[in-house]
Amino acid sequence: MMKKRLLALFLCAVMTIGLCACGNTQGQTGTSGGGDTDEPVVIENMGITTTYEKAPERAVALSYSIAEIMVALGLKDKLVAVAPSMYILDQVSEEYRADVGSLPLLEGNYGVPSLETVLDTNAEFVYGDSYSFYASSVGTAEDFQKAGVKIYATEGTYAENPTFENTYHDILNIGKIFRVEERAEELVAELRARETAVKDKVRGLEPVPVFYYDSDTGGGVSMSTIGNTGLQLFMLELAGCRNVFDDVEGEFISVSWEDVITRDPEYILVCDYYGSGYAEEKIAELKSNPETAEMDAVKNDRFLIVPGLAMFPSLENTDMVEQIANAVHP
């Protein structure tokens, strides 16, 4: 009789331990991401409130910079395709380049795919800049809503006076949507620490006057640059620079070379888009133009080539600010 009681107690103990172990496993699955036990996540973005009952399984990134963020958060397996936008793969951080480059590529004019091309991937979630969701670009928010596809736009491309905090918020939001909050928080902490280090480096130094040459808009007569707002302005000021057109209202403005010559920047930052030779061609034009060739910055080759990918919301923003600060404040 005593042996039977001991056997019964032993079996009860084994069953209890087994049930506890199962319970712990289920709890870990729900916490780490994508499990049925996850609570719904509600995200406010671009004026749209979206509820995510579970982490999306099929996502499309509408630029290399966005794909890089997804890969950095350990979400490569969720990406079914990427569009290059106006960037090139070589501008992606070497740490993530191979993973981003291995993803199926969506073709389109100037790296922008059509709405139909994106929907053909059967994506549940599409992540792009706000410009991606124009009627003249990939498609409007309403187009995607009609197709049952959730979208997310980088805050730094639509917020007023954006800073790195908008990019940090994007990373944290993507972490919530895909249930990888811990990794997102770690990544943001790393970026914030580097931002603080740059601020400490340039504190008290005289801002260096620079001209940000975004792109040619008038056959060599006029060009696009930045005014008194925008992420690019924030980045230049963080790096210890002063935009020579910071007294002009607007994010992107059109100016003439006569305007630039009059303001006499110490450095010219040339934004590099699309592919090899783009920025070099712009610099060659400045040197061959008799008027601009006499500018002090041109004569002394004080050019900084800044990749387009690094000047719009991306993980490369911090790298670029560090590089600009080191160049103008050696």
N, C-alpha and C positions, 0 to 999 in steps of 0.2 A: 504493500500500500504506500509506504514512504517513497519507494522508487518511482511509482506512478505520479505522486504529487510533485517530486522534483523534476520529472520529465515535463509535466504540464507547465510548471513555472518557467523552465528553460525555453520551451516553445513560445510561450507568451512574450518572453523577453526578446527573442529573435524577431518575432513579428513586429514588436514595438520599434525596435531599432530600424528594421526595414522600412516601416511607414515613415519614420522621422527622416531617413535618408532620402526617400522619394519626395517628401515635402520640401526639403532643402534644395533638391535639384530643380524643382519647379520654380521655386522662388528665385534662384539664380538665373534661370532662363528669362523670366519676366523682367528682371533688372537689366540684363545685358543687352536686350534689344530684340524687338520683333515678335515676342511671344504673345499668345492670345490673352495673357493676363495683364498686358500693358494697359495703362490708363490712356484715354484719348488725349491727344495733344492739340491745343488750339493756338494758331499762329496768326498774327496780324501783319500783313505785308502788302505794300503798295495799295493801301486802302481796302484790302480784301481780307476777310476773316475766313480761315480755312481750318477745318477739324480733321485731324489724322487719327483715325481709329486704330491704325497699326502702321508700322514702318513700311514705306513703299518698297516694292521688290524690283521694279523696273524704272530706272531713272535715265534722263538724257541731260547732259551738260552742254549748254550752248556756247561755250568757249573753253579754250585750254586752261585758262585761269580758274574757271569754276570746277573743271574736272580735277585740277590739282588739289583744290580744297577737299573734294570728296575723297580722293585717294589718301590725302593726309589724315583723314578721319577714319581710315580703314574701310571705306565704302566702295572700293573698286568693283567688288562683285555685284553691286547694285546698279552699276552703270552699264547700259546696253549700247550706248553710242555717245560720241562727243562731236561737236562742231568746232572748227578752229577759230571762228570769228575772224578778226583782223590780225590775229597773232600767229606766230610760228612756234613749232614744237621746241626749237632750240632755246626759246626764252623761258621754258618751264624749268624749274629747279632740277638740277641733276638727280637729286634724291628721289624725285617722283616722275622723271621724264620717261623712263622705260615703261612704267605702268600706264601713264597717260597715253603714250604712243602706241600701246598694244590694243587700245580700245577701237572698236569699229568707228570709222570716220564718216560723218554726214557731209556730203558735198553741197555746194551752193555758190551763188554769186558772192565774191569777196568773203568767202568762208561762212556765209549765212544760208542755212537750208530753208526750204519752203515748209509751210505748215504741213502739207501732205507727207513730205519726207519724214518729218518728226513723228507724225501720227502713225506712219507705217511701222514704226519700231514697237508699237503697242505699249508705249511708256505710260506709267501711272503718274509720273512726276517729272516736270521739266524745270530746270534751274538755269536762269539766264540773267543778263543785265536788264534794266528796265527798257532799254532800247530794243531788246529782242522782242518785246511784246507790243510793238507798234504794228499797225496795219501794213506799213511799208516794209516791215522786217519779216520775222518768222510768222507772227500772228498775234492777234489781240488776246487779252485775258478772256474775253467772251468767247472767242474761237475755241480756246482750250477748255473752257467750262462746258461748252456745248458737247465737246468730245469726251467729257468726263475725266479730263486730265487736270491734276493739281499743278500749280505753278508757284515759283518763288523767284523774286527779283532782288538783286543785290541792292541794299539800302543806299550805298554810296553813289549810285547812279540816279537816284531820284530824291534823296533827302536834301533839305535846305542846309547849306554850310556843312557838308559831310566831313567827318574825321575818321580816324582809324577805329573809333568806337563803333561806327556803323558796320565795318567789316567784322569786328569782334562779335557784334550782335548777330550778324549773318551766321558765323561759325557756330555760335551757341544755339541758334534756332535750328540749323541743320542737325546739330547734335541731338536736339530734342525730337525732331521729326523722325530721325532714324534710330533713336534710342541708343546713342553713343555719347551721352552727356559728359561722362567723365573724361573721355579723350578730347572732346571739344574744349572743356574747361582747362585742361592741361595745355593745349595748343594756344589758347588765348593768353594764358598766364605767361608763356614763353615770349609771345609777341609783345605783350605789354612791358615786360622787363627790358626788352631790346629798345622799345620806343623811349622808355625812361632814360636809358643809357645815352641815346642820341641827344635828348634834351639836356642832359647834364654836360655833354661834350661841348655844345654850342652856346650854353648859357653865358651871357655877358659879352659875347663876340659881336662885332659889327656885322649886320646882315649884308651879304654880297648881292649886288644887283644882277639879276639874270633875266634873259628872254627865253620863254618857253615856245619853241617852234613846233607847233603841233602838225600842221599840214599846209600845203599850198592850196589856196582857194581861188586864185585869180591869175593863173598863167604866169607866175613869177612876180606879179605886181602886188598882190595882197595875199595874206596868209592867216590861218587860224592860230590864235593863241588863247591864253586864259586871262580873265579879268579879276574881279574882286571877290570871287567865291569859287567853290568847287574843291574836290579832293586833291587835284593837282596843286592848287594854291596852298592847301594845308601841308602837303608833303614838302614843298619848297621852303615854306616858312619853318617847318620842323627841322629841316636840314640846315638852317641858318642862312637862308637866302631871302632876297626881296624881289618879288615879281615887278618888273619895271612898268607893268600896266595894271598895278593893283588899285589904281584910282579910277578905273573904268568899270562901269556897271556890267555885270554879266559873268557867266561861267566860261563859255567859249565865245570869243569875239573876233572880228575880222579887222586887221590893221594893215597899213602899208609899210614898205621898207623904209620910207622916209620917216614914219613914226618911230620905227625901231632905231634908226640911226640917230635921231634926235635924243632918244632916251639913253643911248650909249651904255648898253649892258656890259658887265665885266665878263660874263660867261653866256654862251648860247647853248641851251639844252635842246637837242634835236630828237623828237619822238620817232622811234623806229617801228614801222608797221609792216605787215604782210610778208616781207622776205628779204633775202640778202641784197644789200646794195641800196636799199630805200633811203636810209639816213645818209649814207656816203654821197648819194646823188644830190641831196639837198645841200650838203656842205660844199660840194664842188660848184654848185650854182652860186652860192654866196661868195666863193673865192673868184669866180669868173665875172661876176657883176661888178663893173667899175665903181659903183656907188657903195655897195656893201663891202667890197674888198678893202676899203679904207677904214672900216670899223676896227677899233683896237682889238676886240675879241677875235675878229677874223684874221687880222694880221699876225696875231700871236697864238693862233690855233687853240683858243680857249673854248673848245667844243666839248660837250658831254653828250654822248649818245644814250638815250634813255629808252629802253624797250617799252612799246605800248602796253604790253601785258603787265609791266611793273608800275604803270602810272594810272591804272584803273583798278578797282577793288580786286585784290589778290593777295596771296601769301608773299609775293615778291615786293609788295609795297615797302616793307621794312628794310629789305635788302637794298632797295634803290635809295631810300633816304640815307642809309648808312654810307653808301657809295658817294652820293652827292655831297654829304657833309664832309667826308674825307677829302674829296676833290677840291672843294672851295675853301675849306679850313684845314689845310694839311698840317 
